[in-house]
Amino acid sequence: MNKGVKRILVTGGAGFLGSHLCDRLVADGHEVLCVDNLFTGSKSNLTGLLGRDRFEFMRHDVTIPLYVEVDEIYNLACPASPLQYSINPVQTTKTSVHGAINMLGLAKRTGAKILQASTSEVYGDPDVHPQPEEYWGHVNPIGPRACYDEGKRCAETLFFDYHREGSVRIKVARIFNTYGPRMDPADGRVVSNFIMQALAGQPITIYGDGQQTRSFCYVDDLVDGLVRLMDSGEAVTGPINIGNPGEFTILELAETILQLTGSRSPLVRKPLPMDDPRQRRPDIRRAQADLDWAPSVTLTEGLKRTIDYFAALAAAPEVRRIVAADTMPPAAMGDILLPVARPETPPAVWTR
């Protein structure tokens, strides 16, 4: 192996974020093993990598131990929206907790450095704004989102316990709302749903008054933050917020997407779901100081790229049939939404 080339494991590597991370790591000249059980990921996200000499795909569930030899591990495996993780909340918790234990055990055995993809959801519905890493959060431990929120919080606990007791080299990133090409158009996320509904001329659903806020980070910026965190010095363990501090209301997001798509979709309002955060904005001073990182892609530019992706996707006959049948989930309440009914056998294009 050439000097500087690392053997890197990416769990959840066939997902939205994971596939972009795999692209970056292969482009940087590393050998990448992508592991995914394809519950929410898709091989279609890896079409540019499959067959490459430095890339390998393995179908595997991280709740089962994995025995490979690697230098670094990016642990991204976990369903990331209520529409996905509420299908099997117990398994979602297992993925976060057992998956963390298995990957930390692998890191301990091999001496690999390991990064945990945590989430801004550990802050819950925050009382502090913007959210700094020192804030312990305001989370409902028994609500419908708890399998994800508390699973990620427990994973962070495990990472720091392994670090303190076993000297495992860890990095913990708290990821805020991220968007871009390869998002699943039917996963219930606000950006993808707003865009797909705008392109189809369907009503865009605003939950509550639309004044709840989010901060949206383009996927390329997010991946760059993760790589910088992994490459940072041993003293930098995190947790570190990775996200865009630009703050927008959900109503502003909908209006921007309508403008960029030229859609005349009406806005309709529904009651705000349980535990939906009122505000979400990262304090990124630690990332700026420790990683020399800050996002560079504006929301307008990132949305244009994402709209182009979904416009091409919507042109597929399978997608046109789905949209015409009104089987898409309604747009998210702000971050992501609660489960909705889907067809018993959805077309392959919707299977992620």
C-alpha positions in Angstrom: 0.0 0.0 0.0 1.3 3.5 -0.9 2.2 5.8 1.9 -0.7 7.9 2.9 -3.3 5.4 1.5 -5.7 4.3 4.3 -8.0 1.4 4.5 -11.3 3.0 5.5 -14.6 1.4 6.5 -17.8 3.4 6.0 -20.9 1.9 7.6 -24.2 3.1 6.1 -22.1 3.8 3.0 -24.9 3.2 0.5 -27.0 5.9 2.1 -27.3 9.6 1.2 -24.5 10.9 3.3 -22.5 7.7 3.2 -22.3 7.5 -0.6 -21.0 11.0 -0.8 -18.4 10.3 1.8 -17.3 7.2 -0.1 -17.0 9.3 -3.2 -14.7 11.8 -1.4 -12.5 9.1 0.2 -12.0 7.2 -3.0 -11.2 10.5 -4.8 -8.6 11.2 -2.1 -6.9 7.9 -3.0 -8.0 5.7 -0.1 -9.2 2.1 -0.1 -12.9 2.1 1.0 -15.0 -0.7 2.3 -18.7 0.3 2.2 -20.9 -1.7 4.5 -24.7 -1.4 4.4 -27.7 -3.6 5.0 -29.7 -1.6 2.4 -32.6 -1.0 4.7 -32.5 2.7 3.8 -29.4 2.8 1.6 -29.3 1.9 -2.1 -26.7 0.4 -4.5 -27.9 3.0 -7.0 -26.1 5.6 -4.9 -22.8 3.8 -5.5 -23.0 3.4 -9.3 -20.0 5.6 -9.8 -17.9 3.5 -7.4 -18.9 -0.1 -8.0 -16.2 -1.8 -10.0 -13.5 0.6 -8.9 -10.2 -0.9 -7.7 -10.1 0.9 -4.4 -13.8 0.4 -3.6 -15.6 -2.7 -2.2 -19.3 -3.1 -1.1 -20.4 -5.5 1.5 -24.0 -6.1 2.6 -23.9 -6.4 6.3 -25.9 -5.3 9.4 -23.8 -3.5 12.0 -25.7 -5.1 14.8 -23.7 -8.2 13.9 -20.0 -8.1 14.6 -17.7 -7.5 11.6 -14.1 -8.8 11.4 -12.0 -6.8 8.9 -8.7 -5.0 9.0 -9.0 -1.2 8.6 -7.2 2.0 9.6 -10.3 4.2 10.0 -14.0 3.7 10.6 -16.8 6.2 9.8 -19.9 4.9 11.6 -22.9 6.3 9.7 -25.2 3.3 9.9 -28.7 4.2 11.1 -32.1 5.2 9.6 -32.2 9.0 9.8 -35.8 10.1 9.5 -39.0 9.1 11.5 -40.5 7.8 8.3 -37.7 5.3 8.1 -36.8 4.6 11.8 -40.4 4.3 13.0 -40.9 1.3 10.8 -38.9 -0.6 13.4 -37.9 1.6 16.3 -36.4 -1.3 18.4 -34.1 -2.1 15.5 -33.2 1.6 15.2 -32.1 1.7 18.8 -30.2 -1.5 18.3 -28.4 -0.1 15.2 -27.3 2.9 17.2 -26.3 1.0 20.4 -25.2 -2.5 19.2 -23.8 -1.0 16.1 -21.6 1.4 18.1 -20.5 -1.4 20.4 -19.5 -3.6 17.4 -17.7 -0.8 15.6 -15.9 0.3 18.8 -14.9 -3.2 19.4 -13.5 -3.4 15.9 -11.6 -0.1 16.4 -10.2 -1.4 19.7 -9.0 -4.7 18.1 -7.4 -3.1 15.0 -6.2 0.2 16.6 -8.3 2.1 14.0 -9.5 5.6 14.5 -13.3 5.8 14.6 -15.8 8.6 13.9 -19.4 8.5 15.1 -22.0 10.3 13.0 -24.2 11.7 15.8 -26.9 14.2 15.3 -28.4 17.5 16.3 -31.3 15.5 17.5 -29.3 14.9 20.7 -30.3 18.5 21.6 -34.0 17.7 21.3 -36.3 20.7 21.4 -33.6 23.1 22.6 -33.9 25.7 25.4 -30.5 27.2 24.2 -30.1 28.8 20.9 -28.0 28.4 18.9 -26.9 25.0 20.2 -23.3 24.7 21.5 -21.7 21.4 22.1 -21.8 22.0 25.9 -25.6 22.0 25.9 -27.0 18.7 27.3 -30.2 18.9 25.4 -34.0 18.8 26.0 -35.1 15.3 24.8 -38.3 13.3 25.4 -36.9 9.8 26.3 -40.2 8.0 25.6 -41.6 9.9 22.6 -41.9 8.6 19.0 -38.5 10.1 18.1 -36.7 8.6 21.1 -35.5 5.5 19.4 -33.3 7.7 17.2 -32.6 10.6 19.6 -31.7 8.4 22.6 -30.0 5.8 20.5 -27.6 8.4 19.3 -27.1 9.9 22.7 -26.3 6.4 24.0 -23.8 5.9 21.2 -22.0 9.1 22.2 -21.8 7.7 25.7 -20.3 4.5 24.5 -17.7 6.3 22.3 -16.4 8.3 25.3 -16.5 5.3 27.6 -14.4 3.3 25.1 -12.1 6.3 24.8 -11.6 6.7 28.5 -11.4 3.0 29.4 -9.8 1.5 26.3 -7.9 4.4 24.8 -9.9 4.0 21.5 -9.2 7.0 19.3 -12.6 8.6 18.7 -14.2 11.5 16.9 -17.9 12.5 17.4 -19.7 14.7 14.9 -23.1 16.1 15.6 -24.7 16.5 12.2 -27.3 19.1 11.5 -29.9 19.1 8.7 -28.1 18.1 5.5 -29.5 18.0 1.9 -28.4 17.5 -1.6 -28.5 14.9 -4.5 -29.2 11.3 -3.6 -31.7 12.1 -0.9 -34.5 9.6 -1.0 -37.5 11.5 -2.5 -39.9 9.6 -0.3 -38.1 9.6 3.1 -40.2 12.4 4.6 -37.4 15.0 4.8 -38.6 18.6 4.4 -36.2 19.5 1.5 -36.9 16.5 -0.6 -40.6 16.6 0.0 -41.0 20.3 -0.7 -39.0 19.9 -4.0 -40.9 16.9 -5.2 -44.3 18.4 -4.4 -43.3 21.7 -6.0 -42.2 19.9 -9.2 -45.4 17.9 -9.3 -47.6 21.0 -8.5 -49.0 19.3 -5.4 -49.9 21.3 -2.2 -46.9 21.8 0.1 -47.8 21.0 3.7 -46.6 23.4 6.4 -46.9 22.0 9.9 -47.8 24.6 12.6 -47.3 28.2 11.6 -44.2 27.5 9.6 -42.1 29.7 11.9 -40.0 26.8 13.3 -36.5 27.2 12.1 -33.8 24.9 10.6 -30.3 25.3 9.3 -29.5 23.5 6.1 -26.0 22.3 5.2 -25.2 21.2 1.6 -23.8 17.6 1.5 -20.4 18.5 0.1 -19.8 20.9 2.9 -20.9 18.3 5.5 -18.6 15.6 4.1 -15.7 18.0 4.1 -16.4 18.6 7.8 -16.4 14.9 8.6 -13.1 14.3 6.8 -11.5 17.3 8.5 -12.7 15.9 11.9 -11.3 12.5 11.2 -7.9 14.0 10.1 -7.7 16.3 13.1 -5.2 15.8 16.0 -5.6 13.2 18.7 -6.7 15.9 21.2 -9.8 16.7 19.1 -12.4 14.1 20.0 -15.6 16.2 19.8 -18.4 16.3 20.0 -18.3 18.9 17.3 -21.3 20.5 15.5 -21.1 20.1 11.7 -23.8 22.2 10.0 -24.6 25.5 8.4 -25.4 28.2 10.9 -27.7 30.0 8.4 -31.1 29.9 9.9 -34.4 29.8 7.9 -38.0 29.3 8.8 -39.8 26.4 7.2 -42.1 28.9 5.5 -39.0 30.7 4.0 -37.7 27.3 2.8 -41.0 26.6 1.1 -41.2 30.0 -0.6 -37.6 29.7 -1.8 -38.2 26.3 -3.4 -41.4 27.6 -5.0 -39.4 30.5 -6.5 -36.6 28.3 -7.7 -38.9 25.7 -9.3 -41.4 28.2 -10.7 -44.1 26.1 -9.1 -47.6 27.4 -8.2 -48.2 24.8 -5.5 -50.4 26.1 -2.7 -49.3 26.0 0.9 -51.5 24.1 3.3 -51.2 24.0 7.1 -51.6 21.2 9.5 -51.1 20.9 13.3 -47.5 20.6 14.6 -46.6 17.0 15.5 -45.3 15.9 18.9 -41.7 16.8 19.9 -41.0 18.8 16.7 -38.1 21.2 17.6 -39.0 24.9 17.4 -35.5 26.0 16.6 -32.4 24.3 15.2 -29.1 26.1 14.5 -25.6 25.0 15.2 -23.0 26.9 17.0 -19.9 26.1 14.8 -17.2 28.0 16.7 -15.6 24.8 17.7 -15.5 23.5 14.2 -14.0 26.7 13.0 -11.3 26.7 15.6 -10.4 23.0 15.7 -11.0 22.0 12.1 -10.7 25.3 10.2 -14.0 24.4 8.7 -17.1 26.4 7.7 -19.7 25.7 5.1 -19.4 27.5 1.7 -22.4 26.6 -0.3 -25.4 28.9 0.1 -28.9 27.6 0.5 -30.0 29.0 -2.9 -27.0 27.4 -4.7 -27.4 24.1 -2.9 -31.2 24.0 -3.6 -30.6 24.6 -7.3 -28.3 21.6 -7.5 -30.7 19.5 -5.5 -33.7 20.6 -7.6 -31.8 19.6 -10.8 -31.3 16.1 -9.3 -34.9 15.7 -8.3 -36.2 17.1 -11.6 -34.2 14.4 -13.5 -35.4 11.8 -11.0 -39.1 12.9 -11.4 -38.8 12.4 -15.2 -38.6 8.7 -14.6 -41.9 6.9 -15.6 -42.0 5.1 -12.2 -41.8 8.4 -10.3 -44.4 10.1 -12.5 -46.8 7.2 -11.8 -46.3 7.6 -8.1 -46.7 11.3 -8.1 -49.9 11.0 -10.2 -51.3 8.5 -7.8 -50.6 10.8 -4.8 -48.7 8.2 -2.9 -45.9 10.5 -1.9 -45.8 11.4 1.8 -46.8 14.9 2.7 -44.1 17.4 3.3 -42.3 17.4 6.6 -43.3 19.3 9.7 -40.0 21.1 9.7 -37.3 18.6 10.1 -38.9 15.3 9.2 -42.3 13.7 9.6 -44.1 11.0 11.4 -45.0 7.8 9.5 -47.5 7.7 6.7 -49.0 4.8 4.7 -47.1 3.6 1.7 -48.2 1.2 -1.1 -47.7 -2.5 -0.1 -45.3 -3.1 -2.9 -43.7 0.2 -3.9 -41.9 0.4 -7.2 -38.1 -0.2 -7.0 -37.3 3.4 -7.5 -38.7 4.1 -4.0 -37.0 1.3 -2.3 -34.0 2.6 -0.3 
